[in-house]
Amino acid sequence: MYNIPKPTVKTMPTFTKATSAEGVRQNLAWLKNHAKEYQGQWIAMNEGIFLGANESFLELYKTMKHSSQLSVALFINLK
């Protein structure tokens, strides 16, 4: 009758190192010491390592994508 294609299922990892228990601890430690420096911005982190910041989420997203860090980046809004 109708030729409807079957949906494609893509599997994603359940977590990245940025959101593992140890990664969360490392990110929180970094935030405790540096959050005020980036107030009003979006930041990207991974396992306590600062990857970048920008007032615009879209611009930070593009930066992470261009630097091949998008798959490990954890985005945090410090506004």
MILUM-42914 format. One record per atom (N, C-alpha, C, O, CB): atom name; x, y, z. Coordinates in Angstrom, 1 decimal. Glycine has a CB too. Example, Ala and Ser with C-alpha at 12.3 -4.5 7.8 and 13.67 -1.06 7.14 Angstrom:
<atom "N" <13.2 -5.7 7.8>>
<atom "CA" <12.3 -4.5 7.8>>
<atom "C" <13.2 -3.3 7.8>>
<atom "O" <14.2 -3.3 8.5>>
<atom "CB" <11.3 -4.5 9.0>>
<atom "N" <12.8 -2.2 7.1>>
<atom "CA" <13.7 -1.1 7.1>>
<atom "C" <12.9 0.0 7.9>>
<atom "O" <13.4 1.1 8.0>>
<atom "CB" <14.1 -0.6 5.7>>
END
This chain:
<atom "N" <0.8 -1.2 0.0>>
<atom "CA" <0.0 0.0 0.0>>
<atom "C" <0.9 1.3 0.0>>
<atom "O" <1.1 1.9 -1.0>>
<atom "CB" <-0.9 0.0 1.2>>
<atom "N" <1.4 1.6 1.2>>
<atom "CA" <2.3 2.8 1.2>>
<atom "C" <3.7 2.3 1.4>>
<atom "O" <4.0 1.3 2.1>>
<atom "CB" <1.9 3.7 2.4>>
<atom "N" <4.7 2.9 0.8>>
<atom "CA" <6.1 2.5 0.9>>
<atom "C" <6.8 3.5 1.9>>
<atom "O" <7.4 4.5 1.5>>
<atom "CB" <6.8 2.6 -0.5>>
<atom "N" <6.6 3.2 3.2>>
<atom "CA" <7.2 4.1 4.2>>
<atom "C" <8.5 3.4 4.7>>
<atom "O" <8.5 2.3 5.1>>
<atom "CB" <6.2 4.3 5.4>>
<atom "N" <9.6 4.2 4.6>>
<atom "CA" <10.8 3.6 5.1>>
<atom "C" <10.9 3.4 6.6>>
<atom "O" <10.2 4.1 7.3>>
<atom "CB" <12.0 4.5 4.6>>
<atom "N" <11.6 2.4 7.0>>
<atom "CA" <11.8 2.1 8.4>>
<atom "C" <12.7 3.2 9.0>>
<atom "O" <13.6 3.6 8.3>>
<atom "CB" <12.3 0.7 8.7>>
<atom "N" <12.4 3.6 10.3>>
<atom "CA" <13.3 4.6 10.9>>
<atom "C" <14.7 4.1 11.1>>
<atom "O" <14.9 2.9 11.3>>
<atom "CB" <12.7 5.1 12.2>>
<atom "N" <15.6 4.9 11.1>>
<atom "CA" <17.0 4.6 11.4>>
<atom "C" <17.3 4.9 12.8>>
<atom "O" <17.0 6.0 13.3>>
<atom "CB" <18.0 5.3 10.4>>
<atom "N" <17.9 4.0 13.5>>
<atom "CA" <18.2 4.2 14.9>>
<atom "C" <19.7 4.4 15.0>>
<atom "O" <20.5 3.5 14.6>>
<atom "CB" <17.7 3.0 15.8>>
<atom "N" <20.1 5.5 15.6>>
<atom "CA" <21.6 5.7 15.9>>
<atom "C" <21.8 5.6 17.4>>
<atom "O" <21.1 6.1 18.2>>
<atom "CB" <22.0 7.1 15.4>>
<atom "N" <22.8 4.8 17.7>>
<atom "CA" <23.1 4.7 19.1>>
<atom "C" <24.1 5.7 19.5>>
<atom "O" <25.1 6.0 18.8>>
<atom "CB" <23.7 3.3 19.4>>
<atom "N" <23.9 6.2 20.7>>
<atom "CA" <24.8 7.3 21.3>>
<atom "C" <25.4 6.7 22.6>>
<atom "O" <24.7 5.9 23.2>>
<atom "CB" <24.0 8.6 21.5>>
<atom "N" <26.6 7.1 22.9>>
<atom "CA" <27.1 6.6 24.2>>
<atom "C" <26.2 7.2 25.3>>
<atom "O" <25.7 8.3 25.2>>
<atom "CB" <28.6 7.1 24.4>>
<atom "N" <26.1 6.4 26.4>>
<atom "CA" <25.2 6.9 27.5>>
<atom "C" <25.8 8.0 28.3>>
<atom "O" <25.1 8.8 28.9>>
<atom "CB" <25.0 5.7 28.5>>
<atom "N" <27.2 8.2 28.2>>
<atom "CA" <27.8 9.3 28.8>>
<atom "C" <29.2 9.6 28.2>>
<atom "O" <29.8 8.7 27.6>>
<atom "CB" <27.9 9.1 30.4>>
<atom "N" <29.6 10.8 28.3>>
<atom "CA" <31.0 11.1 27.9>>
<atom "C" <31.8 11.2 29.2>>
<atom "O" <31.3 11.2 30.3>>
<atom "CB" <31.1 12.4 27.0>>
<atom "N" <33.1 11.4 29.1>>
<atom "CA" <33.9 11.5 30.2>>
<atom "C" <33.6 12.8 31.0>>
<atom "O" <33.7 12.9 32.2>>
<atom "CB" <35.4 11.6 29.9>>
<atom "N" <33.0 13.8 30.2>>
<atom "CA" <32.6 15.1 30.9>>
<atom "C" <31.5 14.8 31.9>>
<atom "O" <31.4 15.6 32.8>>
<atom "CB" <32.2 16.1 29.8>>
<atom "N" <30.7 13.8 31.7>>
<atom "CA" <29.6 13.6 32.6>>
<atom "C" <29.7 12.3 33.4>>
<atom "O" <28.8 11.9 34.0>>
<atom "CB" <28.3 13.5 31.7>>
<atom "N" <30.9 11.7 33.4>>
<atom "CA" <31.2 10.6 34.3>>
<atom "C" <31.3 11.2 35.7>>
<atom "O" <31.4 12.4 35.9>>
<atom "CB" <32.5 9.8 33.9>>
<atom "N" <31.2 10.3 36.7>>
<atom "CA" <31.3 10.8 38.1>>
<atom "C" <32.6 11.6 38.3>>
<atom "O" <32.5 12.6 38.9>>
<atom "CB" <31.2 9.6 39.0>>
<atom "N" <33.7 11.1 37.9>>
<atom "CA" <34.9 11.8 38.1>>
<atom "C" <35.0 13.1 37.3>>
<atom "O" <35.5 14.1 37.7>>
<atom "CB" <36.1 10.9 37.7>>
<atom "N" <34.5 13.0 36.0>>
<atom "CA" <34.4 14.2 35.2>>
<atom "C" <33.6 15.3 35.8>>
<atom "O" <34.0 16.5 35.7>>
<atom "CB" <33.9 13.9 33.8>>
<atom "N" <32.5 14.9 36.4>>
<atom "CA" <31.6 15.9 37.1>>
<atom "C" <32.4 16.5 38.3>>
<atom "O" <32.3 17.8 38.5>>
<atom "CB" <30.3 15.3 37.6>>
<atom "N" <33.1 15.7 39.1>>
<atom "CA" <33.8 16.3 40.2>>
<atom "C" <34.9 17.2 39.7>>
<atom "O" <35.1 18.3 40.3>>
<atom "CB" <34.5 15.1 41.0>>
<atom "N" <35.6 16.9 38.6>>
<atom "CA" <36.6 17.8 38.1>>
<atom "C" <36.0 19.1 37.6>>
<atom "O" <36.6 20.1 37.8>>
<atom "CB" <37.4 17.0 37.0>>
<atom "N" <34.9 19.0 36.9>>
<atom "CA" <34.2 20.2 36.4>>
<atom "C" <33.8 21.1 37.5>>
<atom "O" <34.0 22.3 37.4>>
<atom "CB" <33.0 19.8 35.5>>
<atom "N" <33.2 20.5 38.6>>
<atom "CA" <32.8 21.3 39.7>>
<atom "C" <33.9 22.0 40.4>>
<atom "O" <33.8 23.1 40.8>>
<atom "CB" <32.0 20.4 40.7>>
<atom "N" <35.1 21.3 40.5>>
<atom "CA" <36.2 21.9 41.1>>
<atom "C" <36.7 23.1 40.3>>
<atom "O" <37.1 24.1 40.9>>
<atom "CB" <37.4 20.9 41.3>>
<atom "N" <36.7 22.9 39.0>>
<atom "CA" <37.2 24.0 38.1>>
<atom "C" <36.2 25.2 38.3>>
<atom "O" <36.6 26.4 38.4>>
<atom "CB" <37.2 23.6 36.7>>
<atom "N" <34.9 24.9 38.2>>
<atom "CA" <33.9 26.0 38.3>>
<atom "C" <34.0 26.7 39.7>>
<atom "O" <33.8 28.0 39.7>>
<atom "CB" <32.5 25.4 38.2>>
<atom "N" <34.3 26.0 40.7>>
<atom "CA" <34.4 26.7 42.0>>
<atom "C" <35.5 27.7 42.0>>
<atom "O" <35.4 28.8 42.7>>
<atom "CB" <34.7 25.6 43.1>>
<atom "N" <36.6 27.5 41.3>>
<atom "CA" <37.7 28.4 41.2>>
<atom "C" <37.6 29.4 40.1>>
<atom "O" <38.3 30.5 40.2>>
<atom "CB" <38.9 27.6 41.1>>
<atom "N" <36.8 29.2 39.1>>
<atom "CA" <36.9 30.1 37.9>>
<atom "C" <35.6 30.6 37.4>>
<atom "O" <35.6 31.5 36.5>>
<atom "CB" <37.6 29.4 36.8>>
<atom "N" <34.5 30.2 38.0>>
<atom "CA" <33.2 30.6 37.4>>
<atom "C" <33.0 32.1 37.3>>
<atom "O" <32.4 32.6 36.4>>
<atom "CB" <32.1 30.0 38.2>>
<atom "N" <33.5 32.9 38.3>>
<atom "CA" <33.3 34.3 38.3>>
<atom "C" <34.0 35.0 37.1>>
<atom "O" <33.5 36.0 36.7>>
<atom "CB" <33.8 34.9 39.6>>
<atom "N" <35.0 34.4 36.6>>
<atom "CA" <35.8 35.0 35.5>>
<atom "C" <35.0 34.9 34.2>>
<atom "O" <35.2 35.7 33.3>>
<atom "CB" <37.1 34.2 35.3>>
<atom "N" <34.0 34.0 34.2>>
<atom "CA" <33.2 33.8 32.9>>
<atom "C" <31.7 34.1 33.1>>
<atom "O" <30.9 33.6 32.4>>
<atom "CB" <33.4 32.4 32.4>>
<atom "N" <31.4 34.9 34.2>>
<atom "CA" <30.0 35.2 34.5>>
<atom "C" <29.4 35.9 33.2>>
<atom "O" <30.0 36.7 32.6>>
<atom "CB" <29.9 36.2 35.7>>
<atom "N" <28.2 35.4 32.9>>
<atom "CA" <27.4 36.0 31.8>>
<atom "C" <27.8 35.3 30.5>>
<atom "O" <27.3 35.8 29.4>>
<atom "CB" <27.7 37.4 31.7>>
<atom "N" <28.5 34.2 30.5>>
<atom "CA" <28.9 33.5 29.3>>
<atom "C" <28.5 32.1 29.3>>
<atom "O" <28.2 31.5 30.4>>
<atom "CB" <30.4 33.7 29.0>>
<atom "N" <28.6 31.4 28.2>>
<atom "CA" <28.5 30.0 28.1>>
<atom "C" <30.0 29.5 28.1>>
<atom "O" <30.8 30.1 27.5>>
<atom "CB" <27.8 29.5 26.8>>
<atom "N" <30.2 28.4 28.8>>
<atom "CA" <31.5 27.8 28.7>>
<atom "C" <31.4 26.3 28.3>>
<atom "O" <30.4 25.7 28.4>>
<atom "CB" <32.2 27.9 30.1>>
<atom "N" <32.5 25.8 27.8>>
<atom "CA" <32.6 24.4 27.4>>
<atom "C" <33.7 23.8 28.2>>
<atom "O" <34.8 24.3 28.3>>
<atom "CB" <32.8 24.2 25.8>>
<atom "N" <33.4 22.6 28.8>>
<atom "CA" <34.4 21.9 29.6>>
<atom "C" <34.4 20.4 29.3>>
<atom "O" <33.5 19.9 28.7>>
<atom "CB" <34.1 22.1 31.1>>
<atom "N" <35.5 19.8 29.7>>
<atom "CA" <35.6 18.3 29.7>>
<atom "C" <36.6 17.9 30.7>>
<atom "O" <37.8 18.2 30.7>>
<atom "CB" <36.0 17.8 28.3>>
<atom "N" <36.1 17.1 31.7>>
<atom "CA" <36.9 16.5 32.8>>
<atom "C" <37.7 17.6 33.5>>
<atom "O" <38.9 17.4 33.8>>
<atom "CB" <37.8 15.5 32.2>>
<atom "N" <37.1 18.7 33.8>>
<atom "CA" <37.8 19.8 34.5>>
<atom "C" <38.7 20.6 33.7>>
<atom "O" <39.4 21.5 34.2>>
<atom "CB" <38.6 19.2 35.6>>
<atom "N" <38.7 20.4 32.4>>
<atom "CA" <39.5 21.2 31.5>>
<atom "C" <38.6 22.2 30.7>>
<atom "O" <37.6 21.8 30.1>>
<atom "CB" <40.3 20.3 30.4>>
<atom "N" <38.9 23.5 30.8>>
<atom "CA" <38.2 24.5 30.1>>
<atom "C" <38.5 24.5 28.7>>
<atom "O" <39.7 24.5 28.2>>
<atom "CB" <38.6 25.9 30.7>>
<atom "N" <37.5 24.4 27.8>>
<atom "CA" <37.6 24.3 26.4>>
<atom "C" <37.4 25.6 25.7>>
<atom "O" <38.0 25.8 24.6>>
<atom "CB" <36.7 23.2 25.8>>
<atom "N" <36.5 26.4 26.2>>
<atom "CA" <36.3 27.7 25.6>>
<atom "C" <35.1 28.4 26.2>>
<atom "O" <34.4 27.8 27.1>>
<atom "CB" <36.0 27.5 24.1>>
<atom "N" <34.9 29.7 25.9>>
<atom "CA" <33.8 30.5 26.4>>
<atom "C" <33.3 31.5 25.3>>
<atom "O" <34.1 31.9 24.5>>
<atom "CB" <34.2 31.2 27.7>>
<atom "N" <32.1 31.8 25.4>>
<atom "CA" <31.5 32.9 24.5>>
<atom "C" <30.2 33.3 25.1>>
<atom "O" <29.5 32.5 25.8>>
<atom "CB" <31.3 32.3 23.0>>
<atom "N" <29.8 34.5 24.9>>
<atom "CA" <28.5 35.0 25.3>>
<atom "C" <27.4 34.3 24.5>>
<atom "O" <26.2 34.2 25.0>>
<atom "CB" <28.4 36.5 25.1>>
<atom "N" <27.7 33.9 23.3>>
<atom "CA" <26.7 33.2 22.4>>
<atom "C" <26.9 31.7 22.4>>
<atom "O" <28.0 31.2 22.1>>
<atom "CB" <26.8 33.8 21.0>>
<atom "N" <25.9 31.0 22.8>>
<atom "CA" <25.9 29.5 22.7>>
<atom "C" <26.3 29.1 21.3>>
<atom "O" <27.1 28.2 21.2>>
<atom "CB" <24.6 28.9 23.2>>
<atom "N" <25.6 29.6 20.3>>
<atom "CA" <25.8 29.2 18.9>>
<atom "C" <27.3 29.4 18.5>>
<atom "O" <27.9 28.5 17.9>>
<atom "CB" <24.9 30.0 18.0>>
<atom "N" <27.9 30.5 18.9>>
<atom "CA" <29.3 30.7 18.5>>
<atom "C" <30.2 29.7 19.2>>
<atom "O" <31.2 29.2 18.7>>
<atom "CB" <29.7 32.2 18.9>>
<atom "N" <29.9 29.5 20.5>>
<atom "CA" <30.8 28.5 21.2>>
<atom "C" <30.6 27.1 20.6>>
<atom "O" <31.5 26.3 20.5>>
<atom "CB" <30.4 28.5 22.7>>
<atom "N" <29.4 26.8 20.3>>
<atom "CA" <29.1 25.5 19.6>>
<atom "C" <29.9 25.3 18.3>>
<atom "O" <30.5 24.3 18.1>>
<atom "CB" <27.6 25.3 19.3>>
<atom "N" <29.9 26.4 17.5>>
<atom "CA" <30.6 26.4 16.3>>
<atom "C" <32.1 26.2 16.5>>
<atom "O" <32.8 25.5 15.8>>
<atom "CB" <30.4 27.7 15.5>>
<atom "N" <32.6 26.9 17.5>>
<atom "CA" <34.0 26.8 17.9>>
<atom "C" <34.4 25.4 18.3>>
<atom "O" <35.4 24.8 17.9>>
<atom "CB" <34.4 27.8 19.0>>
<atom "N" <33.6 24.7 19.1>>
<atom "CA" <33.8 23.4 19.5>>
<atom "C" <33.7 22.4 18.3>>
<atom "O" <34.5 21.5 18.2>>
<atom "CB" <32.8 22.9 20.6>>
<atom "N" <32.8 22.7 17.4>>
<atom "CA" <32.7 21.8 16.2>>
<atom "C" <33.9 21.9 15.4>>
<atom "O" <34.4 20.9 14.9>>
<atom "CB" <31.4 22.2 15.4>>
<atom "N" <34.4 23.2 15.1>>
<atom "CA" <35.5 23.4 14.3>>
<atom "C" <36.8 22.8 14.9>>
<atom "O" <37.7 22.4 14.1>>
<atom "CB" <35.7 24.9 14.0>>
<atom "N" <36.9 22.8 16.2>>
<atom "CA" <38.1 22.3 16.8>>
<atom "C" <38.0 20.8 17.2>>
<atom "O" <38.8 20.2 17.9>>
<atom "CB" <38.4 23.1 18.1>>
<atom "N" <37.0 20.1 16.6>>
<atom "CA" <36.7 18.7 16.8>>
<atom "C" <36.6 18.3 18.3>>
<atom "O" <36.9 17.2 18.7>>
<atom "CB" <37.9 17.9 16.2>>
<atom "N" <36.0 19.2 19.1>>
<atom "CA" <35.8 19.0 20.5>>
<atom "C" <34.4 18.9 20.9>>
<atom "O" <34.0 18.7 22.1>>
<atom "CB" <36.5 20.0 21.4>>
<atom "N" <33.5 18.9 19.9>>
<atom "CA" <32.1 19.0 20.2>>
<atom "C" <31.6 17.7 20.9>>
<atom "O" <30.7 17.7 21.7>>
<atom "CB" <31.3 19.1 18.9>>
<atom "N" <32.1 16.5 20.5>>
<atom "CA" <31.7 15.3 21.1>>
<atom "C" <32.0 15.1 22.5>>
<atom "O" <31.4 14.3 23.2>>
<atom "CB" <32.3 14.1 20.3>>
<atom "N" <33.0 15.9 23.0>>
<atom "CA" <33.4 15.8 24.5>>
<atom "C" <33.0 17.0 25.3>>
<atom "O" <33.1 17.0 26.5>>
<atom "CB" <34.8 15.5 24.6>>
<atom "N" <32.5 18.0 24.6>>
<atom "CA" <32.2 19.3 25.3>>
<atom "C" <30.9 19.2 26.1>>
<atom "O" <29.9 18.7 25.7>>
<atom "CB" <32.1 20.4 24.3>>
<atom "N" <31.0 19.7 27.4>>
<atom "CA" <29.9 19.9 28.2>>
<atom "C" <29.6 21.4 28.3>>
<atom "O" <30.5 22.1 28.7>>
<atom "CB" <30.1 19.3 29.7>>
<atom "N" <28.5 21.8 27.9>>
<atom "CA" <28.2 23.3 27.8>>
<atom "C" <27.5 23.7 29.1>>
<atom "O" <26.5 23.0 29.6>>
<atom "CB" <27.3 23.6 26.6>>
<atom "N" <27.9 24.8 29.7>>
<atom "CA" <27.4 25.3 30.9>>
<atom "C" <27.1 26.8 30.8>>
<atom "O" <28.0 27.5 30.3>>
<atom "CB" <28.3 25.0 32.1>>
<atom "N" <25.9 27.2 31.2>>
<atom "CA" <25.5 28.6 31.1>>
<atom "C" <25.8 29.3 32.4>>
<atom "O" <25.2 28.9 33.4>>
<atom "CB" <24.0 28.7 30.7>>
<atom "N" <26.7 30.3 32.4>>
<atom "CA" <27.0 31.0 33.6>>
<atom "C" <26.4 32.4 33.7>>
<atom "O" <26.9 33.3 34.3>>
<atom "CB" <28.5 31.1 33.8>>
<atom "N" <25.2 32.5 33.1>>
<atom "CA" <24.4 33.7 33.2>>
<atom "C" <23.6 33.9 34.4>>
<atom "O" <23.0 34.9 34.6>>
<atom "CB" <23.5 33.9 32.0>>
END
